[in-house]
Amino acid sequence: MGNAVDRLGDVRRRIAAAEAEAGRPAGVVTLVAVSKTFDADAIRPVIEAGQRVFGENRVQEAQGKWPALKAEFPDVELHLIGPLQSNKAKEAVALFDVIETVDREKIAAELAKEIARQGRTPRLYVQVNTGLEEQKAGIDPREAVAFVERCRSVHGLAIEGLMAIPPADENPGPHFALLEKLAREASVDKLSMGMSGDFETAIAFGATSVRVGSAIFGGR
Ligand SMILES: *Cc1c(COP(=O)(O)O)cnc(C)c1O
């Protein structure tokens, strides 16, 4: 099945084809390479091949490998795509460039406090639980627009985008369409949606970034 660098090239070509197919400008979609469970030795060749945006789902795991990689490659951009506990807000603000999983009042308040304290301002997305799944993080879609407003007005946070993970066993299209509609209502520009199995569909529905793990790094 080749190596991660070959698969990266393949994913990049598929993204370009999906952009063209959707009539969207070339290069509008950012590839977030999801490196969770893979160590620095597996990640380094992918950085050396030119990939600069990465996603991790656990703060603690990311702390173990990214400070050294970021020192080596200072222009790498790191996204937190997994649930954030409020007792990890300090570490998350210190390490991540984008936090995609703001989904409740308490996290918004903790992030605002740490941003003020550290003088470091990661870009922020609100995660929406479009499928209303019990076990999944993310705010109820019916509360999403009001929550974005409160992040701005109550906590002074600049929310840039929305993120969602559709239910694994459903057609993702309606979930992507819902996220796109909520983003328009909340006046945010970025849409993080689409993974290895459905990123081309997400691009057709307006994704501005796709989070692709196994199609690049292999199975976990
Ligand atoms: C693991 C993960 C991905 C990547 O999933 P693949 O199916 O391996 O591409 C994307 N988004 C989130 C939030 C994840 O946790």
The ligand as a Tripos MOL2 file, in Angstrom:
@<TRIPOS>MOLECULE
LIG
   15    15     1     0     0
SMALL
NO_CHARGES

@<TRIPOS>ATOM
      1 C1         -9.3300   10.4640   14.0540 C.3       1 LIG1
      2 C2        -10.0810   11.6630   13.6170 C.ar      1 LIG1
      3 C3        -10.1230   12.0400   12.2620 C.ar      1 LIG1
      4 C4         -9.4320   11.2660   11.1620 C.3       1 LIG1
      5 O1        -10.1300   10.0720   10.9000 O.3       1 LIG1
      6 P1         -9.7240    9.1410    9.6570 P.3       1 LIG1
      7 O2        -10.9660    8.3650    9.4120 O.co2     1 LIG1
      8 O3         -8.5850    8.3130   10.1080 O.co2     1 LIG1
      9 O4         -9.3810   10.0250    8.5360 O.co2     1 LIG1
     10 C5        -10.8290   13.1830   11.9280 C.ar      1 LIG1
     11 N1        -11.4650   13.9160   12.8560 N.ar      1 LIG1
     12 C6        -11.4470   13.5910   14.1640 C.ar      1 LIG1
     13 C7        -12.1600   14.4550   15.1410 C.3       1 LIG1
     14 C8        -10.7680   12.4490   14.5880 C.ar      1 LIG1
     15 O5        -10.7430   12.1380   15.8950 O.3       1 LIG1
@<TRIPOS>BOND
     1     1     2 1
     2     2     3 ar
     3     2    14 ar
     4     3     4 1
     5     3    10 ar
     6     4     5 1
     7     5     6 1
     8     6     7 2
     9     6     8 1
    10     6     9 1
    11    10    11 ar
    12    11    12 ar
    13    12    13 1
    14    12    14 ar
    15    14    15 1
@<TRIPOS>SUBSTRUCTURE
     1 LIG1         1 GROUP 0 **** ****
